[in-house]
Amino acid sequence: MLGLLVALALAAQPPAWIQRANVPPPIVAWRLADVLGTPIVEGIAVDRDSVGGTLTISVVDSRLDPPRIVRQRDVKGRRVRWLRAGTHDGLARSQIAVGVAGRADQTAYLLSVGRGFRLDLVRTVTGRMTGPQAFSR
């Protein structure tokens, strides 16, 4: 039983190359994606700032040595409910969708890869039962 718990804990860890990109701990959610339009996979990592009550969404480029954050944006929230990114999840190639829960509400954010270091906010949906289908094509 203990071996199974250890295996599950290790399986929940992001790949080592995402961890090497200096994403501040704790990484509370991550996903492999194709949001930059390159043939090499990117990583989407979400870390939590418990003091400020925000979550930071970062795009990590695995082509760089060492891998590093190339796009980033903060959103309000305390807990990630779900994370989707790129065409594999039914979004446009350059889009990232994240559902977060705050103290009293749930919000879904649709972000798009912007110029420079930015992730641009495209749309926000707030509601009680905001799910991953909110932004699916």
C-alpha positions, -999 to +999 in steps of 0.1 A: +000+000+000+028+024+009+045+017-024+013+026-043+010+059-024+047+068-032+041+059-069+010+081-070+029+110-054+057+107-079+033+104-108+017+137-098+051+155-101+057+176-132+085+164-155+120+173-143+125+198-172+095+218-159+109+217-124+144+229-137+127+260-152+127+279-119+089+278-115+085+287-078+072+259-056+046+247-050+036+237-086+000+229-080-010+219-116+009+212-148+001+200-183+020+193-215+008+214-244+015+228-279+007+265-273+039+280-288+034+263-322+067+244-321+070+206-328+086+202-293+062+201-264+059+229-239+049+227-203+022+247-186+029+251-149+007+268-122+022+278-089+005+293-059+013+325-040-006+318-008+002+352+007-012+372-023-041+348-031-029+344-067-020+317-090+008+322-116+004+304-150+038+299-167+046+285-202+079+266-200+099+261-233+116+227-233+137+236-264+159+259-243+189+246-222+181+248-194+143+250-200+128+283-189+096+303-185+088+322-217+053+335-210+035+342-177+004+357-161-011+359-126-048+352-119-068+356-087-076+323-070-064+299-044-069+265-059-067+251-095-098+231-104-088+222-139-062+231-166-064+228-204-041+240-231-038+239-269-053+218-296-051+185-277-077+199-253-100+214-279-088+249-277-070+270-303-033+263-305-022+294-286-048+292-258-047+281-222-078+277-200-077+273-163-105+270-137-098+283-103-116+285-070-113+314-046-128+317-012-164+321-023-165+318-061-152+298-091-137+315-122-125+302-155-098+322-174-090+319-211-055+331-219-037+334-252+000+335-259+009+371-265+039+391-276+069+392-253+066+376-220+028+379-217-002+357-216-031+378-226-065+375-209-091+367-236-122+359-215-133+353-180-163+333-169-175+334-132-201+310-118-208+283-095-203+253-119-176+266-143-161+235-160-135+228-187-161+229-215-166+267-209-140+275-237-140+244-258-144+249-295 
